[in-house]
Amino acid sequence: MIDQINQRPKVFEYYTARDLWDDEYISGKMLEFHLNGEIDVSSRNKSFIDQSVEWIVSHFNLQKGSMVADFGCGPGLYAERLARHSIAVTGIDFSHRSIEYAKNLAHKKGLSINYVNQNYLEFETEDKFDLILMIMCDFCALSPEQRRTILSKFSRLLKPQGKVLFDVYSLVGYNERQEESRHEVNLLDGFWSPDRYDGFLNVFKYDNEKVILDKYTILQNDKTRVIYNWLQYFSPESLREELKKTGFVIESIFADVAGSPFKANGKEFAVVVRK
């Protein structure tokens, strides 16, 4: 068992997003993080989101009726704020719990938002968008094949002059991470189960690919679960080359999705891309 726990898989060998987002307990914990406006876990803090939305509306000159798609919308933190500007928003998210929360909140506030509970890799629509968002470094959690899929999807869904805004982890962030392995009872303060469990975390670095894996092995009396959290790290140059292969070019680079000036020593950066 220890050998299996410590085993290093091939890069992006396993995909366990459905195990994470479909689990009733874990999705509930994730929603709690989303809705805590004081922290940057699952979502940015409330103050940052407010600033980010105002910048997005201004920078992209979004008007009443502008079409925006929010890939990985969670409980609608961006979608709701954009809808208040009379923008037509479609939000797509894997978590049914987050989508149900977002739908209920939109109904209470009288906002018309099109929420879709689906893996955004499988999302299709006849609508065309002025702007597509993918925020909180979701792009980095996808394998190279999945990134090609999502970029091709973006290309089909954009209007001729449409743009995409997303953020990624930088090589500065990659270099600061270290490999490790540890065991704790109820690892991450009971995040993985309401019942007692033994949690193992293995952090693996893949230097050639600039990928980090946080591998969580959760042992309970009746079952064992393994969650693979992959993260791809980019330089502006490596991201530019990847985007070029699917017909996108980087129009501008920022430190974050609130339009802060780019910092070469930042752990993340954001890009505006167009076809």
Stockholm file with secondary structure:
# STOCKHOLM 1.0

chainA/1-275         MIDQINQRPKVFEYYTARDLWDDEYISGKMLEFHLNGEIDVSSRNKSFIDQSVEWIVSHFNLQKGSMVADFGCGPGLYAERLARHSIAVTGIDFSHRSIEYAKNLAHKKGLSINYVNQNYLEFETEDKFDLILMIMCDFCALSPEQRRTILSKFSRLLKPQGKVLFDVYSLVGYNERQEESRHEVNLLDGFWSPDRYDGFLNVFKYDNEKVILDKYTILQNDKTRVIYNWLQYFSPESLREELKKTGFVIESIFADVAGSPFKANGKEFAVVVRK
#=GR chainA/1-275 SS CHHHHTCCCCTTCCCCHHHHHHCHHHHHHHHHHHHCTTSCSSSCCHHHHHHHHHHHHHHTTCCTTCEEEEETCTTTHHHHHHHTTTCEEEEEESCHHHHHHHHHHHHHHTCCCEEEESCTTSCCCSCCEEEEEECSSGGGGSCHHHHHHHHHHHHHHEEEEEEEEEEEEEHHHHHHCCCEEEEEETHHHHTSCSSCCEEEEEEEEETTTTEEEEEEEEECSSCEEEEEEEEEEECHHHHHHHHHTTTCEEEEEESSTTCCBCCTTCSEEEEEEEC
#=GC SS_cons         CHHHHTCCCCTTCCCCHHHHHHCHHHHHHHHHHHHCTTSCSSSCCHHHHHHHHHHHHHHTTCCTTCEEEEETCTTTHHHHHHHTTTCEEEEEESCHHHHHHHHHHHHHHTCCCEEEESCTTSCCCSCCEEEEEECSSGGGGSCHHHHHHHHHHHHHHEEEEEEEEEEEEEHHHHHHCCCEEEEEETHHHHTSCSSCCEEEEEEEEETTTTEEEEEEEEECSSCEEEEEEEEEEECHHHHHHHHHTTTCEEEEEESSTTCCBCCTTCSEEEEEEEC
//
